[in-house]
Amino acid sequence: MNLTKINHRLIILILVGVSLVLSFILFWVLYQKRNSEVPIATFSELNTIAQSLEKNGKISDAIDAYKKTELISSNQIEMVQSQINGATLMFKRNVGNDRETAVHIFKNIITNENNLPIYRVQAIGFLLNSLDATRDEYFALNVIFKGEPFQGFAVEGDVWLAERRMYEWSNQIYPSPLTALRVADWYRRKPQESTIESLERDLYIEKLKEWTAIGENLMHNMKAEKYSVSKQAYAFMLLGIERGGVAKYGDKNFEASEAAFREAQKLTST
């Protein structure tokens, strides 16, 4: 009699235990199903979020968002875009070793010949823009122009000569109006130095004319390179400056220079 009662209680306990286990399994299946139905953000959606965070000054959050876009990128173009955007903001944030990390990312993009030439050139532009923004020659020689092929541009220890050489190399990878005009700008400034002899001065002026013409002939590529309006305006402004340099050292006719400045003004006023 007592044995029967014990067996009955045991059966009840077993049934309760099985019921609890089945309930837990059912809950877990439903939970996983619900989570799997939550839509995953697309690259475009996450990229828009990252851009919005950047625009609102939330730099660290934007960097994290760009890292996420890199993780879900479906092709090399999306991946490189994410890397460039994130590295640019890291250089701007400048916390801890941010700048060294950003330079490392840019260099990897630049030296990877599997990347599209246009993106390698963009990375060169951002890298050298960072040099122009900081004017930190020590950082440039010890970080930017460190390792091959970069240190080959700075063999004399002249950071700004190295920058010009790197822009010339960039133009070989993928000809771009801004790249050519930045080379022209280096040659425009050289004749103003007091230590320059007349023969050198004439050579620099000829190079200024040559690179200004190259940049001018490439201006039509801006749409293909998807220049933003502000970047197009900057290109026309730089063209105006270089044309002004050519006029200054030549016939003193600044009409072409003024026309370029007007184009830049039109773009900034739209």
Disulfide bonds with the S-S distance in Angstrom:
none
